[in-house]
């Protein structure tokens, strides 16, 4: 059996081919070897897409946090670079760990809408998106990983990410079926989960896209460039020209200071929510299709 970890588009055609082969074994040109391919939910894609969904849904909150913590007057980009998204999620999580007990002690069992929304964001959504790949998957914790995937399915369903709520549900369905029939594949997953990773492929794919001419639009030309990059990737001069190393702008000491600033921001933020007494304003917005957006002070943009 060949495992192929992939995102929704990567799995769609493979799953269709398998179903078509099973439905008409003798009346199709699809090779029988397709039945040995198992499409698997790509953990890296899962982590990146859920982080992006959470971040963009609560963009107004992260924009306010970004400008407060970093002292920026300019707004955060509508779609920031992935490393900035990861940085802000990390800071939000770290700051929340410092102030969590104080905030929860103040609100106690309050039904304040704003408090409950951002308690869910900081205590549920952000941690699970950060941990599902780096901690649970790479740490080979199968049961905890499956539990986290189920939570992420709930998130994607809630955010109406139609493709991802389907593909995550397909993964959970496969897992439950294998458990029910006691398939030996579960032992394989339990002992080798962290080996079913698409990182090496996606990393090389990003390298090829970043250093390939935009006019290269044929499979043959792209394959030629990919082979050239792969052949020369071990040469230091080549790597310095085509894949220069970039230093991360923040050291551990800097991150610790930013986390403390984030903690202070969160205290002020929840203080404003408390003063606002949980008031939420609903507006219907959109150029073509009107959708409901909710406004909670002190955030000036809806979500």
LUMDO-726266 format. One record per residue (C-alpha): residue in three letters; x, y, z. Coordinates in steps of 0.25 Angstrom, whole numbers, plus 2048, in hexadecimal, padded with zeros to 3 digits. Example, Ala and Ser with C-alpha at 12.3 -4.5 7.8 and 13.67 -1.06 7.14 Angstrom:
<atoms>
Ala8317EE81F
Ser8377FC81D
</atoms>
This chain:
<atoms>
Unk800800800
Unk80580E7FC
Unk80181A805
Unk8008277FF
Unk7FE833809
Unk7F783E801
Unk7EE84A803
Unk7DF84A7FD
Unk7E384C7EE
Unk7EE8427EF
Unk7E48377F4
Unk7D883A7EC
Unk7DD8347DF
Unk7E38287E5
Unk7D78257ED
Unk7CE8267E1
Unk7D781D7D9
Unk7D78137E4
Unk7C78137E5
Unk7C68127D5
Unk7CF8067D5
Unk7C77FF7E0
Unk7BA8027D9
Unk7BF7FD7CB
Unk7CB7F47CD
Unk7CA7EE7BF
Unk7C57FA7B7
Unk7D08057BA
Unk7DE8087B6
Unk7E280C7C4
Unk7ED8027C8
Unk7EA7F97D4
Unk7F67FE7DC
Unk7ED80A7DF
Unk7E68027EA
Unk7F48017F1
Unk7F48107F3
Unk7EF816800
Unk7EC825800
Unk7F082A80E
Unk7EC837814
Unk7F9840813
Unk7FD845821
Unk80585081C
Unk7F9855813
Unk7F085381E
Unk7F885C828
Unk7FB86781E
Unk7EC868819
Unk7E6868827
Unk7F087282C
Unk7ED87B820
Unk7DD879822
Unk7DE87D831
Unk7E788982E
Unk7DF88F823
Unk7D288C82A
Unk7D7894836
Unk7DF89E82E
Unk7DA8AA835
Unk7DF8A5843
Unk7ED8A183D
Unk7EE8AF836
Unk7EB8B6843
Unk7F58AD84B
Unk8008AF840
Unk7FF8BE840
Unk7FF8BE84F
Unk80A8B5852
Unk8138B9847
Unk80F8C8847
Unk80B8C9839
Unk8028D3833
Unk8008CC826
Unk7F58C1826
Unk7F98B3825
Unk7F98AD817
Unk7EC8A6813
Unk7F389A810
Unk80189A817
Unk80C891814
Unk80B88381B
Unk817886824
Unk810893829
Unk80388B82B
Unk80B880833
Unk81288B83B
Unk805892840
Unk7FE885843
Unk80A88184B
Unk80A88E853
Unk7FB88E855
Unk7FD88085B
Unk809883864
Unk802890869
Unk7F588986C
Unk7FD87F875
Unk80288A87D
Unk7F489187F
Unk7EB88687E
Unk7E888388D
Unk7E6892890
Unk7DC894884
Unk7D4888888
Unk7D488C897
Unk7CE899893
Unk7C389488A
Unk7C1887891
Unk7B488188B
Unk7B088D884
Unk7A888C877
Unk7AE898871
Unk7AE895862
Unk7BB89C85F
Unk7C289586A
Unk7BD887866
Unk7C188A857
Unk7CF88E85A
Unk7D1883865
Unk7CD87985B
Unk7D787F851
Unk7E388085B
Unk7E0873863
Unk7DC86A858
Unk7DE86E849
Unk7EC87484A
Unk7F2869852
Unk7EC85D84A
Unk7F186483D
Unk7FF866842
Unk800858848
Unk7FA84E83E
Unk80684D835
Unk81285283D
Unk80F84A84A
Unk80483F848
Unk80783B83A
Unk81683C83A
Unk816836849
Unk80F82A843
Unk80382B84D
Unk7F8825845
Unk7EC82584E
Unk7EF834852
Unk7F1837843
Unk7E483183F
Unk7DD83984B
Unk7E3846846
Unk7DF843837
Unk7D184183C
Unk7D184F843
Unk7D7855836
Unk7CC84F82E
Unk7C2856838
Unk7CA863835
Unk7C9862826
Unk7BB85E826
Unk7B886A82F
Unk7C0873825
Unk7B986D819
Unk7C6868813
Unk7BE85F80A
Unk7CA857804
Unk7D1855810
Unk7C5851819
Unk7C384680F
Unk7D184180E
Unk7D384181D
Unk7C683981F
Unk7CB82F814
Unk7D782D81C
Unk7D082B829
Unk7C6821822
Unk7D281981E
Unk7D881882C
Unk7CB814832
Unk7C9809827
Unk7D7804829
Unk7D4803838
Unk7C77FC837
Unk7CC7F182E
Unk7DA7F1836
Unk7E27F382A
Unk7F17F182B
Unk7F37FF825
Unk7F0805833
Unk7FD7FF838
Unk80480582D
Unk7FF812830
Unk80281183F
Unk81080E83D
Unk813816830
Unk80A822830
Unk81582C82F
Unk81B826823
Unk80E82981A
Unk812837818
Unk81283F80B
Unk81B84A811
Unk827846808
Unk81F8467FB
Unk8188537FF
Unk82585A803
Unk82C8567F5
Unk81F85A7EE
Unk8208687F4
Unk82F8687F1
Unk82C8657E2
Unk8218707E1
Unk82987A7E8
Unk8358797DF
Unk82E8757D1
Unk82B8807C7
Unk81C8847C7
Unk81C8817B8
Unk81E8727BA
Unk81186C7B8
Unk81385E7B2
Unk8158517BA
Unk82184E7B2
Unk82885B7B5
Unk82485B7C4
Unk82984D7C5
Unk8378517BF
Unk83985C7C8
Unk8358547D4
Unk83F8497D0
Unk84A8547CF
Unk84785A7DD
Unk84684C7E3
Unk8548487DC
Unk85B8557E1
Unk8548577EE
Unk8618517F6
Unk86A85C7EF
Unk86D8677F9
Unk86E8717EE
Unk86286D7E7
Unk85A86D7F4
Unk85F87B7F8
Unk85A8807EA
Unk84C8797E9
Unk8498767F7
Unk84F881800
Unk84D87F80F
Unk845889816
Unk84788C825
Unk83B88C82E
Unk83989A833
Unk836897841
Unk83F89084C
Unk83A889858
Unk83C895861
Unk83489E857
Unk829893856
Unk828893866
Unk8278A2866
Unk81C8A285B
Unk814897863
Unk8148A186F
Unk80F8AC867
Unk8048A3861
Unk80089F86F
Unk7FE8AE873
Unk7F68B0866
Unk7ED8A486A
Unk7EB8AA877
Unk7E68B7871
Unk7DE8B0867
Unk7D68A8870
Unk7D58B4879
Unk7CE8BC86E
Unk7C58B086B
Unk7C18B087A
Unk7BD8BF879
Unk7B68BC86C
Unk7AD8B2873
Unk7AD8A8868
Unk7A68B185E
Unk7A78AC850
Unk7A28B3843
Unk79E8AC837
Unk79F8B1829
Unk79C8AC81B
Unk7A88AF812
Unk7AD8AB804
Unk7AD8B07F6
Unk7A58A57EF
Unk7A189B7FA
Unk79D8A1808
Unk7A3899814
Unk7A289C823
Unk7AE8A282A
Unk7AF8A4838
Unk7B68B083F
Unk7BB8B084D
Unk7C28BC854
Unk7CE8BF854
Unk7CF8B8846
Unk7CB8C183B
Unk7CA8B6830
Unk7BF8AB830
Unk7C189C82F
</atoms>
